[in-house]
């Protein structure tokens, strides 16, 4: 299986709503359900760094 690293722009509302790191993680994972083939590896500079399968 070929795996690609890709970046997904996260909406700024996620960062505004997040009360702490755990809440941010939850919000990012909820948002990323729109991308079923993407696995989040990190969040950096407003992007979700993902592996796409």
mmCIF entry with sequence, helices, sheets and N, C-alpha, C, O atoms, coordinates in Angstrom:
data_MODEL
# 
_entry.id   MODEL 
# 
_entity.id                         1 
_entity.type                       polymer 
_entity.pdbx_number_of_molecules   1 
# 
_entity_poly.entity_id                      1 
_entity_poly.type                           'polypeptide(L)' 
_entity_poly.nstd_linkage                   no 
_entity_poly.nstd_monomer                   no 
_entity_poly.pdbx_seq_one_letter_code       
;(UNK)(UNK)(UNK)(UNK)(UNK)(UNK)(UNK)(UNK)(UNK)(UNK)(UNK)(UNK)(UNK)(UNK)(UNK)(UNK)
(UNK)(UNK)(UNK)(UNK)(UNK)(UNK)(UNK)(UNK)(UNK)(UNK)(UNK)(UNK)(UNK)(UNK)(UNK)(UNK)
(UNK)(UNK)(UNK)(UNK)(UNK)(UNK)(UNK)(UNK)(UNK)(UNK)(UNK)(UNK)(UNK)(UNK)(UNK)(UNK)
(UNK)(UNK)(UNK)(UNK)(UNK)
;
_entity_poly.pdbx_seq_one_letter_code_can   XXXXXXXXXXXXXXXXXXXXXXXXXXXXXXXXXXXXXXXXXXXXXXXXXXXXX 
_entity_poly.pdbx_strand_id                 A 
# 
loop_
_entity_poly_seq.entity_id 
_entity_poly_seq.num 
_entity_poly_seq.mon_id 
_entity_poly_seq.hetero 
1 1  UNK n 
1 2  UNK n 
1 3  UNK n 
1 4  UNK n 
1 5  UNK n 
1 6  UNK n 
1 7  UNK n 
1 8  UNK n 
1 9  UNK n 
1 10 UNK n 
1 11 UNK n 
1 12 UNK n 
1 13 UNK n 
1 14 UNK n 
1 15 UNK n 
1 16 UNK n 
1 17 UNK n 
1 18 UNK n 
1 19 UNK n 
1 20 UNK n 
1 21 UNK n 
1 22 UNK n 
1 23 UNK n 
1 24 UNK n 
1 25 UNK n 
1 26 UNK n 
1 27 UNK n 
1 28 UNK n 
1 29 UNK n 
1 30 UNK n 
1 31 UNK n 
1 32 UNK n 
1 33 UNK n 
1 34 UNK n 
1 35 UNK n 
1 36 UNK n 
1 37 UNK n 
1 38 UNK n 
1 39 UNK n 
1 40 UNK n 
1 41 UNK n 
1 42 UNK n 
1 43 UNK n 
1 44 UNK n 
1 45 UNK n 
1 46 UNK n 
1 47 UNK n 
1 48 UNK n 
1 49 UNK n 
1 50 UNK n 
1 51 UNK n 
1 52 UNK n 
1 53 UNK n 
# 
_struct_asym.id          A 
_struct_asym.entity_id   1 
# 
loop_
_struct_conf.conf_type_id 
_struct_conf.id 
_struct_conf.pdbx_PDB_helix_id 
_struct_conf.beg_label_comp_id 
_struct_conf.beg_label_asym_id 
_struct_conf.beg_label_seq_id 
_struct_conf.pdbx_beg_PDB_ins_code 
_struct_conf.end_label_comp_id 
_struct_conf.end_label_asym_id 
_struct_conf.end_label_seq_id 
_struct_conf.pdbx_end_PDB_ins_code 
_struct_conf.beg_auth_comp_id 
_struct_conf.beg_auth_asym_id 
_struct_conf.beg_auth_seq_id 
_struct_conf.end_auth_comp_id 
_struct_conf.end_auth_asym_id 
_struct_conf.end_auth_seq_id 
_struct_conf.pdbx_PDB_helix_class 
_struct_conf.details 
_struct_conf.pdbx_PDB_helix_length 
HELX_P HELX_P1 AA1 UNK A 12 ? UNK A 17 ? UNK A 12 UNK A 17 1 ? 6  
HELX_P HELX_P2 AA2 UNK A 21 ? UNK A 31 ? UNK A 21 UNK A 31 1 ? 11 
HELX_P HELX_P3 AA3 UNK A 32 ? UNK A 34 ? UNK A 32 UNK A 34 5 ? 3  
# 
_struct_conf_type.id          HELX_P 
_struct_conf_type.criteria    ? 
_struct_conf_type.reference   ? 
# 
_struct_sheet.id               AA1 
_struct_sheet.type             ? 
_struct_sheet.number_strands   3 
_struct_sheet.details          ? 
# 
loop_
_struct_sheet_order.sheet_id 
_struct_sheet_order.range_id_1 
_struct_sheet_order.range_id_2 
_struct_sheet_order.offset 
_struct_sheet_order.sense 
AA1 1 2 ? anti-parallel 
AA1 2 3 ? anti-parallel 
# 
loop_
_struct_sheet_range.sheet_id 
_struct_sheet_range.id 
_struct_sheet_range.beg_label_comp_id 
_struct_sheet_range.beg_label_asym_id 
_struct_sheet_range.beg_label_seq_id 
_struct_sheet_range.pdbx_beg_PDB_ins_code 
_struct_sheet_range.end_label_comp_id 
_struct_sheet_range.end_label_asym_id 
_struct_sheet_range.end_label_seq_id 
_struct_sheet_range.pdbx_end_PDB_ins_code 
_struct_sheet_range.beg_auth_comp_id 
_struct_sheet_range.beg_auth_asym_id 
_struct_sheet_range.beg_auth_seq_id 
_struct_sheet_range.end_auth_comp_id 
_struct_sheet_range.end_auth_asym_id 
_struct_sheet_range.end_auth_seq_id 
AA1 1 UNK A 4  ? UNK A 9  ? UNK A 4  UNK A 9  
AA1 2 UNK A 47 ? UNK A 52 ? UNK A 47 UNK A 52 
AA1 3 UNK A 38 ? UNK A 44 ? UNK A 38 UNK A 44 
# 
loop_
_atom_site.group_PDB 
_atom_site.id 
_atom_site.type_symbol 
_atom_site.label_atom_id 
_atom_site.label_alt_id 
_atom_site.label_comp_id 
_atom_site.label_asym_id 
_atom_site.label_entity_id 
_atom_site.label_seq_id 
_atom_site.pdbx_PDB_ins_code 
_atom_site.Cartn_x 
_atom_site.Cartn_y 
_atom_site.Cartn_z 
_atom_site.occupancy 
_atom_site.B_iso_or_equiv 
_atom_site.pdbx_formal_charge 
_atom_site.auth_seq_id 
_atom_site.auth_comp_id 
_atom_site.auth_asym_id 
_atom_site.auth_atom_id 
_atom_site.pdbx_PDB_model_num 
ATOM 1   N N  . UNK A 1 1  ? 0.834   -1.173 0.000  1.00 0.00 ? 1  UNK A N  1 
ATOM 2   C CA . UNK A 1 1  ? 0.000   0.000  0.000  1.00 0.00 ? 1  UNK A CA 1 
ATOM 3   C C  . UNK A 1 1  ? 0.885   1.245  0.000  1.00 0.00 ? 1  UNK A C  1 
ATOM 4   O O  . UNK A 1 1  ? 1.861   1.320  0.747  1.00 0.00 ? 1  UNK A O  1 
ATOM 5   N N  . UNK A 1 2  ? 0.547   2.201  -0.825 1.00 0.00 ? 2  UNK A N  1 
ATOM 6   C CA . UNK A 1 2  ? 1.292   3.449  -0.911 1.00 0.00 ? 2  UNK A CA 1 
ATOM 7   C C  . UNK A 1 2  ? 0.693   4.444  0.081  1.00 0.00 ? 2  UNK A C  1 
ATOM 8   O O  . UNK A 1 2  ? -0.523  4.627  0.132  1.00 0.00 ? 2  UNK A O  1 
ATOM 9   N N  . UNK A 1 3  ? 1.560   5.085  0.868  1.00 0.00 ? 3  UNK A N  1 
ATOM 10  C CA . UNK A 1 3  ? 1.116   6.067  1.854  1.00 0.00 ? 3  UNK A CA 1 
ATOM 11  C C  . UNK A 1 3  ? 1.733   7.412  1.490  1.00 0.00 ? 3  UNK A C  1 
ATOM 12  O O  . UNK A 1 3  ? 2.939   7.513  1.266  1.00 0.00 ? 3  UNK A O  1 
ATOM 13  N N  . UNK A 1 4  ? 0.895   8.443  1.434  1.00 0.00 ? 4  UNK A N  1 
ATOM 14  C CA . UNK A 1 4  ? 1.342   9.790  1.112  1.00 0.00 ? 4  UNK A CA 1 
ATOM 15  C C  . UNK A 1 4  ? 1.187   10.684 2.327  1.00 0.00 ? 4  UNK A C  1 
ATOM 16  O O  . UNK A 1 4  ? 0.207   10.574 3.064  1.00 0.00 ? 4  UNK A O  1 
ATOM 17  N N  . UNK A 1 5  ? 2.151   11.568 2.538  1.00 0.00 ? 5  UNK A N  1 
ATOM 18  C CA . UNK A 1 5  ? 1.986   12.568 3.588  1.00 0.00 ? 5  UNK A CA 1 
ATOM 19  C C  . UNK A 1 5  ? 1.348   13.790 2.952  1.00 0.00 ? 5  UNK A C  1 
ATOM 20  O O  . UNK A 1 5  ? 1.760   14.230 1.879  1.00 0.00 ? 5  UNK A O  1 
ATOM 21  N N  . UNK A 1 6  ? 0.349   14.329 3.613  1.00 0.00 ? 6  UNK A N  1 
ATOM 22  C CA . UNK A 1 6  ? -0.356  15.487 3.084  1.00 0.00 ? 6  UNK A CA 1 
ATOM 23  C C  . UNK A 1 6  ? -0.768  16.398 4.225  1.00 0.00 ? 6  UNK A C  1 
ATOM 24  O O  . UNK A 1 6  ? -0.798  15.984 5.384  1.00 0.00 ? 6  UNK A O  1 
ATOM 25  N N  . UNK A 1 7  ? -1.085  17.644 3.890  1.00 0.00 ? 7  UNK A N  1 
ATOM 26  C CA . UNK A 1 7  ? -1.529  18.623 4.880  1.00 0.00 ? 7  UNK A CA 1 
ATOM 27  C C  . UNK A 1 7  ? -2.974  18.999 4.590  1.00 0.00 ? 7  UNK A C  1 
ATOM 28  O O  . UNK A 1 7  ? -3.363  19.180 3.436  1.00 0.00 ? 7  UNK A O  1 
ATOM 29  N N  . UNK A 1 8  ? -3.761  19.114 5.649  1.00 0.00 ? 8  UNK A N  1 
ATOM 30  C CA . UNK A 1 8  ? -5.148  19.553 5.534  1.00 0.00 ? 8  UNK A CA 1 
ATOM 31  C C  . UNK A 1 8  ? -5.276  20.835 6.347  1.00 0.00 ? 8  UNK A C  1 
ATOM 32  O O  . UNK A 1 8  ? -4.925  20.861 7.527  1.00 0.00 ? 8  UNK A O  1 
ATOM 33  N N  . UNK A 1 9  ? -5.777  21.895 5.723  1.00 0.00 ? 9  UNK A N  1 
ATOM 34  C CA . UNK A 1 9  ? -5.981  23.161 6.424  1.00 0.00 ? 9  UNK A CA 1 
ATOM 35  C C  . UNK A 1 9  ? -7.121  22.988 7.424  1.00 0.00 ? 9  UNK A C  1 
ATOM 36  O O  . UNK A 1 9  ? -8.204  22.518 7.075  1.00 0.00 ? 9  UNK A O  1 
ATOM 37  N N  . UNK A 1 10 ? -6.863  23.369 8.651  1.00 0.00 ? 10 UNK A N  1 
ATOM 38  C CA . UNK A 1 10 ? -7.886  23.289 9.690  1.00 0.00 ? 10 UNK A CA 1 
ATOM 39  C C  . UNK A 1 10 ? -8.560  24.651 9.854  1.00 0.00 ? 10 UNK A C  1 
ATOM 40  O O  . UNK A 1 10 ? -7.888  25.681 9.802  1.00 0.00 ? 10 UNK A O  1 
ATOM 41  N N  . UNK A 1 11 ? -9.867  24.666 10.050 1.00 0.00 ? 11 UNK A N  1 
ATOM 42  C CA . UNK A 1 11 ? -10.560 25.941 10.238 1.00 0.00 ? 11 UNK A CA 1 
ATOM 43  C C  . UNK A 1 11 ? -10.105 26.639 11.523 1.00 0.00 ? 11 UNK A C  1 
ATOM 44  O O  . UNK A 1 11 ? -9.851  25.982 12.533 1.00 0.00 ? 11 UNK A O  1 
ATOM 45  N N  . UNK A 1 12 ? -10.006 27.952 11.481 1.00 0.00 ? 12 UNK A N  1 
ATOM 46  C CA . UNK A 1 12 ? -9.540  28.708 12.647 1.00 0.00 ? 12 UNK A CA 1 
ATOM 47  C C  . UNK A 1 12 ? -10.484 28.558 13.834 1.00 0.00 ? 12 UNK A C  1 
ATOM 48  O O  . UNK A 1 12 ? -10.068 28.719 14.981 1.00 0.00 ? 12 UNK A O  1 
ATOM 49  N N  . UNK A 1 13 ? -11.754 28.250 13.568 1.00 0.00 ? 13 UNK A N  1 
ATOM 50  C CA . UNK A 1 13 ? -12.716 28.098 14.668 1.00 0.00 ? 13 UNK A CA 1 
ATOM 51  C C  . UNK A 1 13 ? -12.307 26.972 15.615 1.00 0.00 ? 13 UNK A C  1 
ATOM 52  O O  . UNK A 1 13 ? -12.602 27.027 16.808 1.00 0.00 ? 13 UNK A O  1 
ATOM 53  N N  . UNK A 1 14 ? -11.634 25.958 15.092 1.00 0.00 ? 14 UNK A N  1 
ATOM 54  C CA . UNK A 1 14 ? -11.184 24.850 15.940 1.00 0.00 ? 14 UNK A CA 1 
ATOM 55  C C  . UNK A 1 14 ? -10.220 25.358 17.004 1.00 0.00 ? 14 UNK A C  1 
ATOM 56  O O  . UNK A 1 14 ? -10.309 24.966 18.168 1.00 0.00 ? 14 UNK A O  1 
ATOM 57  N N  . UNK A 1 15 ? -9.304  26.228 16.604 1.00 0.00 ? 15 UNK A N  1 
ATOM 58  C CA . UNK A 1 15 ? -8.314  26.753 17.549 1.00 0.00 ? 15 UNK A CA 1 
ATOM 59  C C  . UNK A 1 15 ? -8.946  27.742 18.521 1.00 0.00 ? 15 UNK A C  1 
ATOM 60  O O  . UNK A 1 15 ? -8.519  27.840 19.671 1.00 0.00 ? 15 UNK A O  1 
ATOM 61  N N  . UNK A 1 16 ? -9.958  28.473 18.068 1.00 0.00 ? 16 UNK A N  1 
ATOM 62  C CA . UNK A 1 16 ? -10.656 29.420 18.943 1.00 0.00 ? 16 UNK A CA 1 
ATOM 63  C C  . UNK A 1 16 ? -11.513 28.699 19.970 1.00 0.00 ? 16 UNK A C  1 
ATOM 64  O O  . UNK A 1 16 ? -11.610 29.140 21.115 1.00 0.00 ? 16 UNK A O  1 
ATOM 65  N N  . UNK A 1 17 ? -12.138 27.593 19.574 1.00 0.00 ? 17 UNK A N  1 
ATOM 66  C CA . UNK A 1 17 ? -13.029 26.833 20.465 1.00 0.00 ? 17 UNK A CA 1 
ATOM 67  C C  . UNK A 1 17 ? -12.273 25.985 21.483 1.00 0.00 ? 17 UNK A C  1 
ATOM 68  O O  . UNK A 1 17 ? -12.770 25.725 22.578 1.00 0.00 ? 17 UNK A O  1 
ATOM 69  N N  . UNK A 1 18 ? -11.076 25.560 21.115 1.00 0.00 ? 18 UNK A N  1 
ATOM 70  C CA . UNK A 1 18 ? -10.337 24.619 21.967 1.00 0.00 ? 18 UNK A CA 1 
ATOM 71  C C  . UNK A 1 18 ? -9.998  25.245 23.314 1.00 0.00 ? 18 UNK A C  1 
ATOM 72  O O  . UNK A 1 18 ? -9.454  26.347 23.383 1.00 0.00 ? 18 UNK A O  1 
ATOM 73  N N  . UNK A 1 19 ? -10.328 24.530 24.372 1.00 0.00 ? 19 UNK A N  1 
ATOM 74  C CA . UNK A 1 19 ? -10.073 25.011 25.726 1.00 0.00 ? 19 UNK A CA 1 
ATOM 75  C C  . UNK A 1 19 ? -8.713  24.545 26.243 1.00 0.00 ? 19 UNK A C  1 
ATOM 76  O O  . UNK A 1 19 ? -8.130  25.169 27.129 1.00 0.00 ? 19 UNK A O  1 
ATOM 77  N N  . UNK A 1 20 ? -8.216  23.443 25.681 1.00 0.00 ? 20 UNK A N  1 
ATOM 78  C CA . UNK A 1 20 ? -6.904  22.907 26.057 1.00 0.00 ? 20 UNK A CA 1 
ATOM 79  C C  . UNK A 1 20 ? -6.452  21.949 24.957 1.00 0.00 ? 20 UNK A C  1 
ATOM 80  O O  . UNK A 1 20 ? -7.138  21.782 23.948 1.00 0.00 ? 20 UNK A O  1 
ATOM 81  N N  . UNK A 1 21 ? -5.307  21.329 25.157 1.00 0.00 ? 21 UNK A N  1 
ATOM 82  C CA . UNK A 1 21 ? -4.765  20.436 24.121 1.00 0.00 ? 21 UNK A CA 1 
ATOM 83  C C  . UNK A 1 21 ? -5.663  19.234 23.848 1.00 0.00 ? 21 UNK A C  1 
ATOM 84  O O  . UNK A 1 21 ? -5.845  18.839 22.696 1.00 0.00 ? 21 UNK A O  1 
ATOM 85  N N  . UNK A 1 22 ? -6.216  18.660 24.894 1.00 0.00 ? 22 UNK A N  1 
ATOM 86  C CA . UNK A 1 22 ? -7.083  17.485 24.713 1.00 0.00 ? 22 UNK A CA 1 
ATOM 87  C C  . UNK A 1 22 ? -8.351  17.857 23.936 1.00 0.00 ? 22 UNK A C  1 
ATOM 88  O O  . UNK A 1 22 ? -8.808  17.096 23.083 1.00 0.00 ? 22 UNK A O  1 
ATOM 89  N N  . UNK A 1 23 ? -8.906  19.014 24.233 1.00 0.00 ? 23 UNK A N  1 
ATOM 90  C CA . UNK A 1 23 ? -10.101 19.473 23.525 1.00 0.00 ? 23 UNK A CA 1 
ATOM 91  C C  . UNK A 1 23 ? -9.757  19.757 22.059 1.00 0.00 ? 23 UNK A C  1 
ATOM 92  O O  . UNK A 1 23 ? -10.539 19.440 21.164 1.00 0.00 ? 23 UNK A O  1 
ATOM 93  N N  . UNK A 1 24 ? -8.584  20.354 21.817 1.00 0.00 ? 24 UNK A N  1 
ATOM 94  C CA . UNK A 1 24 ? -8.134  20.611 20.448 1.00 0.00 ? 24 UNK A CA 1 
ATOM 95  C C  . UNK A 1 24 ? -8.026  19.297 19.680 1.00 0.00 ? 24 UNK A C  1 
ATOM 96  O O  . UNK A 1 24 ? -8.471  19.204 18.536 1.00 0.00 ? 24 UNK A O  1 
ATOM 97  N N  . UNK A 1 25 ? -7.440  18.291 20.306 1.00 0.00 ? 25 UNK A N  1 
ATOM 98  C CA . UNK A 1 25 ? -7.291  16.977 19.661 1.00 0.00 ? 25 UNK A CA 1 
ATOM 99  C C  . UNK A 1 25 ? -8.659  16.412 19.289 1.00 0.00 ? 25 UNK A C  1 
ATOM 100 O O  . UNK A 1 25 ? -8.837  15.891 18.188 1.00 0.00 ? 25 UNK A O  1 
ATOM 101 N N  . UNK A 1 26 ? -9.616  16.511 20.192 1.00 0.00 ? 26 UNK A N  1 
ATOM 102 C CA . UNK A 1 26 ? -10.963 16.011 19.946 1.00 0.00 ? 26 UNK A CA 1 
ATOM 103 C C  . UNK A 1 26 ? -11.608 16.752 18.769 1.00 0.00 ? 26 UNK A C  1 
ATOM 104 O O  . UNK A 1 26 ? -12.209 16.126 17.896 1.00 0.00 ? 26 UNK A O  1 
ATOM 105 N N  . UNK A 1 27 ? -11.483 18.084 18.747 1.00 0.00 ? 27 UNK A N  1 
ATOM 106 C CA . UNK A 1 27 ? -12.076 18.882 17.671 1.00 0.00 ? 27 UNK A CA 1 
ATOM 107 C C  . UNK A 1 27 ? -11.439 18.568 16.319 1.00 0.00 ? 27 UNK A C  1 
ATOM 108 O O  . UNK A 1 27 ? -12.129 18.497 15.302 1.00 0.00 ? 27 UNK A O  1 
ATOM 109 N N  . UNK A 1 28 ? -10.136 18.383 16.315 1.00 0.00 ? 28 UNK A N  1 
ATOM 110 C CA . UNK A 1 28 ? -9.436  18.055 15.063 1.00 0.00 ? 28 UNK A CA 1 
ATOM 111 C C  . UNK A 1 28 ? -9.900  16.696 14.547 1.00 0.00 ? 28 UNK A C  1 
ATOM 112 O O  . UNK A 1 28 ? -10.168 16.546 13.355 1.00 0.00 ? 28 UNK A O  1 
ATOM 113 N N  . UNK A 1 29 ? -9.995  15.714 15.424 1.00 0.00 ? 29 UNK A N  1 
ATOM 114 C CA . UNK A 1 29 ? -10.426 14.380 14.999 1.00 0.00 ? 29 UNK A CA 1 
ATOM 115 C C  . UNK A 1 29 ? -11.873 14.391 14.500 1.00 0.00 ? 29 UNK A C  1 
ATOM 116 O O  . UNK A 1 29 ? -12.211 13.673 13.558 1.00 0.00 ? 29 UNK A O  1 
ATOM 117 N N  . UNK A 1 30 ? -12.720 15.197 15.123 1.00 0.00 ? 30 UNK A N  1 
ATOM 118 C CA . UNK A 1 30 ? -14.101 15.329 14.640 1.00 0.00 ? 30 UNK A CA 1 
ATOM 119 C C  . UNK A 1 30 ? -14.117 15.928 13.245 1.00 0.00 ? 30 UNK A C  1 
ATOM 120 O O  . UNK A 1 30 ? -14.832 15.445 12.367 1.00 0.00 ? 30 UNK A O  1 
ATOM 121 N N  . UNK A 1 31 ? -13.332 16.978 13.036 1.00 0.00 ? 31 UNK A N  1 
ATOM 122 C CA . UNK A 1 31 ? -13.268 17.622 11.722 1.00 0.00 ? 31 UNK A CA 1 
ATOM 123 C C  . UNK A 1 31 ? -12.720 16.661 10.665 1.00 0.00 ? 31 UNK A C  1 
ATOM 124 O O  . UNK A 1 31 ? -13.202 16.642 9.532  1.00 0.00 ? 31 UNK A O  1 
ATOM 125 N N  . UNK A 1 32 ? -11.729 15.876 11.027 1.00 0.00 ? 32 UNK A N  1 
ATOM 126 C CA . UNK A 1 32 ? -11.066 14.993 10.072 1.00 0.00 ? 32 UNK A CA 1 
ATOM 127 C C  . UNK A 1 32 ? -11.918 13.791 9.677  1.00 0.00 ? 32 UNK A C  1 
ATOM 128 O O  . UNK A 1 32 ? -11.521 13.031 8.792  1.00 0.00 ? 32 UNK A O  1 
ATOM 129 N N  . UNK A 1 33 ? -13.063 13.598 10.300 1.00 0.00 ? 33 UNK A N  1 
ATOM 130 C CA . UNK A 1 33 ? -13.970 12.531 9.884  1.00 0.00 ? 33 UNK A CA 1 
ATOM 131 C C  . UNK A 1 33 ? -14.458 12.776 8.458  1.00 0.00 ? 33 UNK A C  1 
ATOM 132 O O  . UNK A 1 33 ? -14.953 11.857 7.805  1.00 0.00 ? 33 UNK A O  1 
ATOM 133 N N  . UNK A 1 34 ? -14.321 13.994 7.979  1.00 0.00 ? 34 UNK A N  1 
ATOM 134 C CA . UNK A 1 34 ? -14.695 14.323 6.590  1.00 0.00 ? 34 UNK A CA 1 
ATOM 135 C C  . UNK A 1 34 ? -13.715 13.710 5.585  1.00 0.00 ? 34 UNK A C  1 
ATOM 136 O O  . UNK A 1 34 ? -14.006 13.617 4.392  1.00 0.00 ? 34 UNK A O  1 
ATOM 137 N N  . UNK A 1 35 ? -12.563 13.301 6.085  1.00 0.00 ? 35 UNK A N  1 
ATOM 138 C CA . UNK A 1 35 ? -11.505 12.731 5.254  1.00 0.00 ? 35 UNK A CA 1 
ATOM 139 C C  . UNK A 1 35 ? -11.222 11.308 5.735  1.00 0.00 ? 35 UNK A C  1 
ATOM 140 O O  . UNK A 1 35 ? -10.259 11.090 6.470  1.00 0.00 ? 35 UNK A O  1 
ATOM 141 N N  . UNK A 1 36 ? -12.034 10.348 5.338  1.00 0.00 ? 36 UNK A N  1 
ATOM 142 C CA . UNK A 1 36 ? -11.921 8.993  5.903  1.00 0.00 ? 36 UNK A CA 1 
ATOM 143 C C  . UNK A 1 36 ? -10.610 8.267  5.604  1.00 0.00 ? 36 UNK A C  1 
ATOM 144 O O  . UNK A 1 36 ? -10.237 7.362  6.350  1.00 0.00 ? 36 UNK A O  1 
ATOM 145 N N  . UNK A 1 37 ? -9.909  8.631  4.548  1.00 0.00 ? 37 UNK A N  1 
ATOM 146 C CA . UNK A 1 37 ? -8.661  7.939  4.211  1.00 0.00 ? 37 UNK A CA 1 
ATOM 147 C C  . UNK A 1 37 ? -7.421  8.617  4.797  1.00 0.00 ? 37 UNK A C  1 
ATOM 148 O O  . UNK A 1 37 ? -6.294  8.249  4.464  1.00 0.00 ? 37 UNK A O  1 
ATOM 149 N N  . UNK A 1 38 ? -7.630  9.602  5.666  1.00 0.00 ? 38 UNK A N  1 
ATOM 150 C CA . UNK A 1 38 ? -6.520  10.368 6.231  1.00 0.00 ? 38 UNK A CA 1 
ATOM 151 C C  . UNK A 1 38 ? -6.350  10.015 7.706  1.00 0.00 ? 38 UNK A C  1 
ATOM 152 O O  . UNK A 1 38 ? -7.327  9.958  8.453  1.00 0.00 ? 38 UNK A O  1 
ATOM 153 N N  . UNK A 1 39 ? -5.126  9.783  8.114  1.00 0.00 ? 39 UNK A N  1 
ATOM 154 C CA . UNK A 1 39 ? -4.798  9.518  9.518  1.00 0.00 ? 39 UNK A CA 1 
ATOM 155 C C  . UNK A 1 39 ? -3.936  10.678 10.018 1.00 0.00 ? 39 UNK A C  1 
ATOM 156 O O  . UNK A 1 39 ? -2.864  10.934 9.471  1.00 0.00 ? 39 UNK A O  1 
ATOM 157 N N  . UNK A 1 40 ? -4.396  11.371 11.041 1.00 0.00 ? 40 UNK A N  1 
ATOM 158 C CA . UNK A 1 40 ? -3.689  12.536 11.571 1.00 0.00 ? 40 UNK A CA 1 
ATOM 159 C C  . UNK A 1 40 ? -2.455  12.085 12.338 1.00 0.00 ? 40 UNK A C  1 
ATOM 160 O O  . UNK A 1 40 ? -2.530  11.224 13.214 1.00 0.00 ? 40 UNK A O  1 
ATOM 161 N N  . UNK A 1 41 ? -1.320  12.680 11.994 1.00 0.00 ? 41 UNK A N  1 
ATOM 162 C CA . UNK A 1 41 ? -0.068  12.376 12.683 1.00 0.00 ? 41 UNK A CA 1 
ATOM 163 C C  . UNK A 1 41 ? 0.354   13.526 13.591 1.00 0.00 ? 41 UNK A C  1 
ATOM 164 O O  . UNK A 1 41 ? 0.987   13.301 14.623 1.00 0.00 ? 41 UNK A O  1 
ATOM 165 N N  . UNK A 1 42 ? 0.004   14.771 13.210 1.00 0.00 ? 42 UNK A N  1 
ATOM 166 C CA . UNK A 1 42 ? 0.387   15.939 14.007 1.00 0.00 ? 42 UNK A CA 1 
ATOM 167 C C  . UNK A 1 42 ? -0.454  17.130 13.575 1.00 0.00 ? 42 UNK A C  1 
ATOM 168 O O  . UNK A 1 42 ? -1.083  17.119 12.517 1.00 0.00 ? 42 UNK A O  1 
ATOM 169 N N  . UNK A 1 43 ? -0.450  18.150 14.411 1.00 0.00 ? 43 UNK A N  1 
ATOM 170 C CA . UNK A 1 43 ? -1.070  19.425 14.071 1.00 0.00 ? 43 UNK A CA 1 
ATOM 171 C C  . UNK A 1 43 ? 0.018   20.472 14.194 1.00 0.00 ? 43 UNK A C  1 
ATOM 172 O O  . UNK A 1 43 ? 0.678   20.593 15.226 1.00 0.00 ? 43 UNK A O  1 
ATOM 173 N N  . UNK A 1 44 ? 0.196   21.243 13.094 1.00 0.00 ? 44 UNK A N  1 
ATOM 174 C CA . UNK A 1 44 ? 1.293   22.202 13.064 1.00 0.00 ? 44 UNK A CA 1 
ATOM 175 C C  . UNK A 1 44 ? 0.914   23.398 12.209 1.00 0.00 ? 44 UNK A C  1 
ATOM 176 O O  . UNK A 1 44 ? 0.510   23.237 11.058 1.00 0.00 ? 44 UNK A O  1 
ATOM 177 N N  . UNK A 1 45 ? 1.041   24.589 12.760 1.00 0.00 ? 45 UNK A N  1 
ATOM 178 C CA . UNK A 1 45 ? 0.805   25.836 12.035 1.00 0.00 ? 45 UNK A CA 1 
ATOM 179 C C  . UNK A 1 45 ? -0.543  25.880 11.320 1.00 0.00 ? 45 UNK A C  1 
ATOM 180 O O  . UNK A 1 45 ? -0.628  26.352 10.186 1.00 0.00 ? 45 UNK A O  1 
ATOM 181 N N  . UNK A 1 46 ? -1.578  25.401 11.964 1.00 0.00 ? 46 UNK A N  1 
ATOM 182 C CA . UNK A 1 46 ? -2.923  25.444 11.390 1.00 0.00 ? 46 UNK A CA 1 
ATOM 183 C C  . UNK A 1 46 ? -3.238  24.332 10.408 1.00 0.00 ? 46 UNK A C  1 
ATOM 184 O O  . UNK A 1 46 ? -4.282  24.357 9.756  1.00 0.00 ? 46 UNK A O  1 
ATOM 185 N N  . UNK A 1 47 ? -2.356  23.365 10.294 1.00 0.00 ? 47 UNK A N  1 
ATOM 186 C CA . UNK A 1 47 ? -2.547  22.240 9.388  1.00 0.00 ? 47 UNK A CA 1 
ATOM 187 C C  . UNK A 1 47 ? -2.577  20.938 10.176 1.00 0.00 ? 47 UNK A C  1 
ATOM 188 O O  . UNK A 1 47 ? -1.920  20.806 11.208 1.00 0.00 ? 47 UNK A O  1 
ATOM 189 N N  . UNK A 1 48 ? -3.332  19.999 9.684  1.00 0.00 ? 48 UNK A N  1 
ATOM 190 C CA . UNK A 1 48 ? -3.260  18.619 10.187 1.00 0.00 ? 48 UNK A CA 1 
ATOM 191 C C  . UNK A 1 48 ? -2.299  17.886 9.242  1.00 0.00 ? 48 UNK A C  1 
ATOM 192 O O  . UNK A 1 48 ? -2.564  17.781 8.045  1.00 0.00 ? 48 UNK A O  1 
ATOM 193 N N  . UNK A 1 49 ? -1.215  17.396 9.768  1.00 0.00 ? 49 UNK A N  1 
ATOM 194 C CA . UNK A 1 49 ? -0.253  16.626 8.987  1.00 0.00 ? 49 UNK A CA 1 
ATOM 195 C C  . UNK A 1 49 ? -0.759  15.175 9.004  1.00 0.00 ? 49 UNK A C  1 
ATOM 196 O O  . UNK A 1 49 ? -0.880  14.561 10.064 1.00 0.00 ? 49 UNK A O  1 
ATOM 197 N N  . UNK A 1 50 ? -1.049  14.646 7.822  1.00 0.00 ? 50 UNK A N  1 
ATOM 198 C CA . UNK A 1 50 ? -1.720  13.350 7.747  1.00 0.00 ? 50 UNK A CA 1 
ATOM 199 C C  . UNK A 1 50 ? -1.001  12.387 6.832  1.00 0.00 ? 50 UNK A C  1 
ATOM 200 O O  . UNK A 1 50 ? -0.206  12.777 5.977  1.00 0.00 ? 50 UNK A O  1 
ATOM 201 N N  . UNK A 1 51 ? -1.304  11.117 7.038  1.00 0.00 ? 51 UNK A N  1 
ATOM 202 C CA . UNK A 1 51 ? -0.923  10.076 6.085  1.00 0.00 ? 51 UNK A CA 1 
ATOM 203 C C  . UNK A 1 51 ? -2.193  9.706  5.330  1.00 0.00 ? 51 UNK A C  1 
ATOM 204 O O  . UNK A 1 51 ? -3.234  9.447  5.934  1.00 0.00 ? 51 UNK A O  1 
ATOM 205 N N  . UNK A 1 52 ? -2.097  9.683  4.023  1.00 0.00 ? 52 UNK A N  1 
ATOM 206 C CA . UNK A 1 52 ? -3.245  9.345  3.185  1.00 0.00 ? 52 UNK A CA 1 
ATOM 207 C C  . UNK A 1 52 ? -3.027  7.977  2.598  1.00 0.00 ? 52 UNK A C  1 
ATOM 208 O O  . UNK A 1 52 ? -1.965  7.692  2.044  1.00 0.00 ? 52 UNK A O  1 
ATOM 209 N N  . UNK A 1 53 ? -4.036  7.119  2.718  1.00 0.00 ? 53 UNK A N  1 
ATOM 210 C CA . UNK A 1 53 ? -3.903  5.751  2.222  1.00 0.00 ? 53 UNK A CA 1 
ATOM 211 C C  . UNK A 1 53 ? -4.829  5.518  1.073  1.00 0.00 ? 53 UNK A C  1 
ATOM 212 O O  . UNK A 1 53 ? -4.861  4.420  0.519  1.00 0.00 ? 53 UNK A O  1 
# 
